[in-house]
Amino acid sequence: MASVRARKARKRVKGRTTKAAVKKKRKQKIKFQGPIGDAYDSKKTLRQNYKAMGLALDPNKQLPAAGSSDLSASKRWVVQALERDAAEAAAGGPTPRHIAPGEVTFVTNLISKYGEDYEAMARDETNLYQHTPNQIRRKCKAYLKRTT
């Protein structure tokens, strides 16, 4: 059996820390956008920042109501700005469908060539993905709705 000194020596970490280990330990910077980013204080922890803004880091833990006196008036604007953004997003309706640039050229070429003949569009040689007439109809409607 080894001596106490030998056992302690085995437990000690030998060698230097590598750049990768230092990089892992380095504190990561959190970047927020909008009202949260404006009110974020990098000297505080994430939990402290959220509490100061009146937000919940863990939704299962209850925070005081937004109108309570615990929330500072200077940070109350964060909650109001987030609520205003959410109300605007809800009032605007569904977001429009994103159309890829390649799909735009495909649809515009087909519309200029065939008009509204979706059967002919489906048989066209540029229809490489073999879209059905109904799929092409949906793509054309989405494109026309987006441009008008």
Secondary structure, DSSP 8 states (H G I E B T S, - for coil): ---HHHHHHHHS--S---HHHHHHHS-------THHHHH--TTS-HHHHHHHHT--SSTTS----TTSTTS-HHHHHHHHHHHHHHHHHHHT-S------HHHHHHHHHHHHHHTT-HHHHHHSTT-TT---HHHHHHHHHHHHHHH-
